[in-house]
Amino acid sequence: MKTLKVSVFAVVALLTISNINAQKLKSFGSSIEKKIGPVTKKIPYTDVVSYLGHAALNTEDEVRDGKKFYYIYVWIPAVAPELGLRMMSPAKKVKVKNPIKGKTYDANADGKDYFDTYITLERSDIFAKENIKNAANASWHTLAKNDDSGEMPKQPSGSSYNSLLRYKSEVGDPVKALTRGLYRIGFTTYKKGEVKGTFLAQIGSPIKLPGVVMAKTIDELLAQMK
């Protein structure tokens, strides 16, 4: 019986450690690598903007290819050589500096719901601040997308279903370049289904981009930019 108690205790301890690790988020590394002794490490992004939000059932912004998509709008104030984007769900207990919070985040911060994140980085054909108000008529181009990333913390289920992508600007190509302008983060689930729970979304750059703004709606984005 004593052996059984020890074994049960060990299992509980391991599960607790696993849950703690699942909430730990490492620094956001760029595609630039540096060799430190025998180890090669990614140099962290200089500029990282964080958004804490909550996705509720039946509040999606659009249905694309049968999937319910939600959007976070981002204003990028200058040309960037690279942008990194990552998302994790749930966001419970994650610690980040000066996050932007969605209106419904605090009320749902302790919720247990989460979803298998699938993210897209999309750029619009709006390049001037004064034209953001016309975003409803904008054309959007998907620059990159990601479903699962082994670099991200595991979800409470133990699966590596959080997402991360890095996109390098293609100089000379107006479609694939990271210009000044209006962008959006699209997120849904890999499989067709419901998106429900808290999340952390971060966008990073290897250079300082003062004036990056993130918001759930265009109206909120414009209000932050005043």
C-alpha positions as CSV (number, residue, x, y, z in Angstrom):
1,M,0.0,0.0,0.0
2,K,2.9,2.3,0.8
3,T,4.4,1.8,-2.6
4,L,1.0,2.6,-4.2
5,K,0.7,5.8,-2.3
6,V,4.2,6.9,-3.4
7,S,3.4,6.0,-7.0
8,V,0.2,8.0,-6.9
9,F,2.0,11.0,-5.4
10,A,4.7,10.8,-8.1
11,V,2.0,10.8,-10.9
12,V,0.3,13.8,-9.3
13,A,3.6,15.6,-9.0
14,L,4.4,15.0,-12.6
15,L,1.0,16.2,-13.8
16,T,1.4,19.3,-11.7
17,I,4.8,20.0,-13.2
18,S,3.4,19.4,-16.7
19,N,0.6,21.9,-16.1
20,I,3.0,24.5,-14.8
21,N,5.3,24.0,-17.9
22,A,2.2,24.3,-20.1
23,Q,1.7,27.9,-19.0
24,K,5.4,29.0,-19.3
25,L,6.1,31.2,-22.3
26,K,9.7,31.7,-23.4
27,S,11.0,34.9,-25.0
28,F,9.9,35.4,-28.6
29,G,12.9,34.4,-30.8
30,S,13.4,35.8,-34.3
31,S,14.7,34.0,-37.3
32,I,18.2,35.5,-36.6
33,E,20.4,33.0,-34.9
34,K,23.6,33.4,-32.9
35,K,26.0,30.6,-31.8
36,I,26.8,30.8,-28.1
37,G,29.5,28.2,-27.4
38,P,28.1,24.9,-28.7
39,V,24.5,26.1,-28.6
40,T,22.7,28.0,-31.4
41,K,20.0,30.3,-30.1
42,K,17.4,32.6,-31.8
43,I,17.9,36.3,-31.0
44,P,14.7,37.6,-29.3
45,Y,12.6,40.2,-31.2
46,T,13.4,43.7,-30.1
47,D,9.8,44.9,-30.3
48,V,6.9,42.7,-29.0
49,V,3.3,43.8,-28.7
50,S,0.9,41.5,-26.7
51,Y,-2.8,41.2,-26.9
52,L,-4.9,39.2,-24.3
53,G,-8.3,38.3,-25.6
54,H,-11.3,36.0,-25.3
55,A,-13.1,34.3,-28.1
56,A,-16.8,33.5,-27.5
57,L,-19.1,31.2,-29.3
58,N,-21.0,32.7,-32.3
59,T,-19.0,35.9,-32.3
60,E,-16.8,35.1,-35.3
61,D,-16.0,37.8,-37.8
62,E,-16.3,35.7,-40.9
63,V,-16.7,32.1,-42.1
64,R,-13.9,31.1,-44.5
65,D,-13.7,27.6,-46.1
66,G,-16.3,26.4,-43.5
67,K,-14.2,27.7,-40.6
68,K,-15.1,30.4,-38.1
69,F,-12.5,33.1,-38.3
70,Y,-11.8,35.9,-35.8
71,Y,-9.6,38.9,-36.5
72,I,-7.3,41.2,-34.5
73,Y,-6.3,44.4,-36.5
74,V,-2.8,45.7,-36.4
75,W,-1.3,49.0,-37.6
76,I,2.3,48.7,-38.6
77,P,3.8,52.2,-38.7
78,A,7.0,51.5,-40.8
79,V,8.6,49.0,-43.1
80,A,9.8,45.9,-41.2
81,P,12.3,43.3,-42.3
82,E,10.4,40.6,-40.5
83,L,7.3,40.0,-38.4
84,G,6.8,37.2,-36.0
85,L,3.3,36.1,-34.8
86,R,2.4,33.6,-32.1
87,M,-0.7,32.6,-30.2
88,M,-1.4,30.4,-27.3
89,S,-4.7,29.3,-25.7
90,P,-5.6,29.4,-22.9
91,A,-3.8,32.6,-21.7
92,K,-4.5,31.8,-18.0
93,K,-1.6,32.9,-15.7
94,V,0.7,33.9,-18.6
95,K,2.9,36.9,-17.7
96,V,3.6,39.6,-20.4
97,K,4.6,43.2,-20.1
98,N,2.0,45.9,-20.8
99,P,-0.5,43.8,-22.7
100,I,-3.4,45.3,-24.6
101,K,-6.6,43.6,-23.3
102,G,-9.8,42.9,-25.2
103,K,-13.0,44.1,-23.6
104,T,-14.1,40.6,-22.5
105,Y,-10.8,39.2,-21.3
106,D,-10.8,40.1,-17.6
107,A,-14.3,38.7,-17.2
108,N,-13.2,35.4,-18.6
109,A,-9.5,35.3,-17.5
110,D,-10.1,32.3,-15.2
111,G,-12.1,30.2,-17.6
112,K,-11.0,26.7,-18.5
113,D,-11.9,26.8,-22.2
114,Y,-9.2,26.8,-24.9
115,F,-8.9,26.0,-28.5
116,D,-6.5,24.5,-31.1
117,T,-5.0,27.7,-32.5
118,Y,-4.6,28.2,-36.3
119,I,-3.2,31.6,-37.2
120,T,-2.7,33.8,-40.3
121,L,-0.8,37.0,-40.9
122,E,-2.6,39.1,-43.5
123,R,-1.8,42.5,-45.1
124,S,-4.4,44.8,-46.6
125,D,-4.1,47.3,-49.4
126,I,-4.5,50.2,-46.9
127,F,-1.2,52.0,-46.4
128,A,-2.2,55.4,-44.9
129,K,-3.8,56.1,-41.5
130,E,-6.5,58.3,-43.0
131,N,-7.8,55.3,-45.1
132,I,-8.2,52.9,-42.2
133,K,-11.8,54.0,-41.8
134,N,-12.5,52.3,-45.1
135,A,-11.2,48.9,-43.9
136,A,-14.6,47.3,-44.6
137,N,-13.7,47.6,-48.3
138,A,-10.1,46.5,-48.1
139,S,-8.5,43.7,-50.0
140,W,-6.5,41.2,-47.9
141,H,-3.6,39.0,-48.8
142,T,-2.4,36.1,-46.6
143,L,1.4,36.3,-46.1
144,A,1.8,33.3,-43.8
145,K,-0.1,30.8,-41.7
146,N,0.7,28.2,-39.0
147,D,-1.2,25.5,-37.1
148,D,1.0,23.7,-34.6
149,S,4.5,24.7,-33.3
150,G,6.8,22.7,-31.1
151,E,8.4,26.0,-30.0
152,M,5.2,26.9,-28.1
153,P,4.0,25.7,-24.7
154,K,1.8,22.7,-24.8
155,Q,-1.9,23.1,-24.1
156,P,-3.5,21.6,-20.9
157,S,-4.3,18.5,-23.0
158,G,-0.5,17.9,-23.5
159,S,-0.7,18.5,-27.2
160,S,1.5,21.0,-29.1
161,Y,-1.5,22.8,-30.7
162,N,-0.4,26.4,-30.1
163,S,0.9,28.4,-33.1
164,L,4.0,30.4,-34.2
165,L,5.1,31.9,-37.6
166,R,7.9,34.2,-38.8
167,Y,7.6,36.1,-42.1
168,K,10.5,37.8,-43.8
169,S,9.7,40.8,-46.1
170,E,10.4,40.1,-49.8
171,V,12.0,43.4,-51.0
172,G,11.0,44.4,-54.5
173,D,7.7,42.4,-54.4
174,P,4.8,44.7,-53.6
175,V,2.6,41.8,-52.7
176,K,4.9,40.0,-50.3
177,A,6.7,43.0,-48.8
178,L,6.2,44.1,-45.2
179,T,5.2,47.7,-45.8
180,R,3.7,50.4,-43.5
181,G,0.0,49.7,-43.3
182,L,-3.0,47.9,-41.9
183,Y,-2.6,44.2,-41.1
184,R,-4.7,41.6,-39.3
185,I,-4.2,38.4,-37.3
186,G,-6.7,35.8,-38.3
187,F,-7.3,32.9,-36.0
188,T,-9.5,29.9,-35.9
189,T,-9.1,26.1,-35.3
190,Y,-7.3,23.6,-37.6
191,K,-10.4,21.5,-37.8
192,K,-13.9,22.9,-38.5
193,G,-15.4,23.6,-35.1
194,E,-16.0,26.1,-32.3
195,V,-13.4,28.7,-31.2
196,K,-13.9,29.4,-27.4
197,G,-11.6,30.5,-24.7
198,T,-8.9,33.0,-23.7
199,F,-5.7,33.5,-25.8
200,L,-2.5,35.5,-26.0
201,A,-1.5,36.9,-29.4
202,Q,1.9,38.5,-29.8
203,I,3.5,40.2,-32.8
204,G,7.2,40.9,-32.9
205,S,9.8,42.7,-34.9
206,P,13.7,42.6,-34.9
207,I,13.7,46.4,-35.0
208,K,11.8,49.0,-33.0
209,L,8.5,50.0,-34.5
210,P,7.1,52.8,-32.3
211,G,3.4,53.1,-32.8
212,V,2.3,49.5,-33.4
213,V,-1.4,49.2,-32.4
214,M,-3.5,46.1,-32.0
215,A,-7.3,46.0,-31.5
216,K,-10.3,43.7,-32.0
217,T,-12.2,46.1,-34.2
218,I,-11.3,48.9,-36.6
219,D,-13.2,51.4,-34.3
220,E,-11.1,50.3,-31.3
221,L,-7.9,50.6,-33.5
222,L,-8.7,54.1,-34.5
223,A,-9.5,55.1,-30.9
224,Q,-6.1,53.9,-29.8
225,M,-4.3,55.8,-32.5
226,K,-5.8,59.2,-31.5
